Amino acid sequence: MAEPTTHGKVVSEKHTIKILAERNGLLLSLTTKTYSYLVFVSKPLVGIRRIVTRDRIVAKAGYDIPRVLALISEGYGSRSSRDERENRQ
């Protein structure tokens, strides 16, 4: 598998809090052993998503925020929507 390009992006993955800054916005990740909590401040989304840490979605998406959101939608479907509804109650 080819390494994703990070040209024109700022990526910091060495700590519990990870940062991705690219042309579409900013993605902050708080990573635990089980889950990653992704905070998006970007053109496609301003919000929070929870994913399973071992899924490595950000790396699989080539460090591209719209692709990250697409992979979350494909992999988690309505679970993300359900989590958001439960959090609002």
The 8 nearest C-alpha neighbors of each residue, nearest first, counted from 0:
[[1, 2, 3, 59, 61, 58, 4, 60],
 [2, 0, 3, 4, 61, 59, 58, 60],
 [1, 3, 4, 0, 61, 58, 5, 59],
 [4, 2, 61, 1, 5, 62, 58, 59],
 [5, 3, 6, 2, 61, 62, 8, 7],
 [4, 6, 8, 7, 3, 62, 9, 10],
 [5, 7, 8, 4, 9, 3, 21, 10],
 [8, 6, 5, 21, 9, 22, 4, 20],
 [9, 7, 21, 5, 6, 20, 10, 19],
 [8, 10, 20, 19, 21, 11, 7, 5],
 [9, 11, 19, 18, 8, 12, 20, 5],
 [10, 12, 18, 17, 13, 19, 9, 14],
 [13, 11, 17, 14, 10, 18, 16, 15],
 [12, 14, 11, 17, 15, 16, 10, 18],
 [15, 13, 16, 12, 17, 11, 30, 29],
 [14, 16, 30, 29, 17, 31, 13, 28],
 [17, 15, 29, 14, 28, 30, 18, 27],
 [16, 18, 28, 12, 11, 27, 14, 15],
 [19, 17, 27, 11, 10, 26, 28, 20],
 [18, 20, 10, 26, 9, 25, 27, 21],
 [21, 19, 25, 9, 8, 24, 26, 18],
 [20, 22, 8, 24, 23, 19, 25, 9],
 [21, 23, 24, 20, 8, 7, 25, 63],
 [24, 22, 21, 41, 42, 64, 25, 43],
 [25, 23, 41, 21, 22, 40, 20, 42],
 [24, 26, 20, 40, 41, 19, 39, 21],
 [25, 27, 39, 19, 38, 18, 40, 20],
 [28, 26, 18, 38, 17, 37, 19, 39],
 [27, 29, 37, 17, 16, 36, 30, 38],
 [28, 30, 16, 36, 35, 15, 17, 37],
 [29, 31, 35, 15, 28, 34, 16, 36],
 [30, 32, 34, 33, 35, 29, 15, 52],
 [33, 31, 34, 52, 30, 35, 53, 51],
 [32, 34, 31, 52, 51, 35, 53, 30],
 [35, 33, 51, 52, 31, 50, 32, 30],
 [34, 36, 30, 52, 50, 29, 49, 31],
 [35, 37, 49, 29, 28, 48, 30, 34],
 [38, 36, 28, 48, 47, 27, 49, 35],
 [37, 39, 47, 27, 26, 46, 28, 36],
 [40, 38, 26, 45, 46, 41, 44, 25],
 [41, 39, 45, 25, 24, 26, 44, 38],
 [40, 42, 24, 44, 43, 23, 39, 25],
 [41, 43, 23, 44, 24, 40, 45, 65],
 [42, 44, 41, 65, 45, 23, 64, 68],
 [45, 43, 41, 42, 46, 39, 40, 68],
 [44, 46, 40, 39, 41, 43, 47, 42],
 [45, 47, 39, 38, 44, 40, 48, 37],
 [46, 48, 38, 37, 39, 36, 49, 45],
 [47, 49, 37, 36, 50, 79, 38, 46],
 [50, 48, 36, 35, 37, 34, 47, 51],
 [49, 51, 35, 34, 52, 48, 36, 54],
 [50, 52, 34, 53, 54, 33, 35, 49],
 [51, 53, 34, 35, 54, 33, 50, 55],
 [52, 54, 55, 51, 33, 34, 32, 56],
 [53, 55, 56, 52, 51, 50, 59, 57],
 [56, 54, 53, 58, 57, 52, 59, 51],
 [55, 57, 59, 54, 58, 60, 67, 70],
 [56, 58, 60, 62, 59, 67, 55, 61],
 [57, 59, 61, 60, 56, 62, 55, 3],
 [60, 58, 56, 61, 57, 55, 62, 3],
 [61, 59, 57, 66, 67, 58, 62, 63],
 [60, 62, 3, 58, 63, 59, 4, 57],
 [61, 63, 57, 60, 58, 64, 5, 3],
 [62, 64, 66, 61, 65, 60, 67, 57],
 [63, 65, 67, 66, 68, 62, 23, 26],
 [66, 64, 68, 67, 63, 69, 43, 23],
 [67, 65, 69, 60, 68, 63, 64, 70],
 [68, 66, 64, 70, 60, 65, 69, 57],
 [67, 69, 71, 65, 66, 70, 72, 64],
 [68, 70, 66, 72, 71, 67, 73, 65],
 [71, 69, 73, 67, 72, 68, 74, 66],
 [70, 72, 68, 74, 69, 73, 75, 67],
 [73, 71, 76, 69, 70, 75, 74, 68],
 [74, 72, 70, 71, 76, 75, 69, 68],
 [73, 75, 71, 72, 70, 76, 69, 54],
 [74, 76, 72, 78, 71, 73, 77, 79],
 [77, 75, 72, 78, 73, 74, 79, 71],
 [76, 78, 80, 79, 81, 75, 72, 82],
 [79, 77, 81, 80, 75, 76, 82, 83],
 [80, 78, 82, 77, 81, 75, 83, 76],
 [79, 81, 77, 83, 78, 82, 84, 76],
 [80, 82, 78, 84, 83, 79, 77, 85],
 [83, 81, 79, 85, 80, 84, 78, 86],
 [82, 84, 86, 80, 81, 85, 79, 87],
 [85, 83, 81, 87, 86, 82, 80, 88],
 [86, 84, 82, 88, 87, 83, 81, 80],
 [85, 87, 83, 84, 88, 82, 81, 80],
 [88, 86, 84, 85, 83, 82, 81, 80],
 [87, 85, 86, 84, 83, 82, 81, 80]]
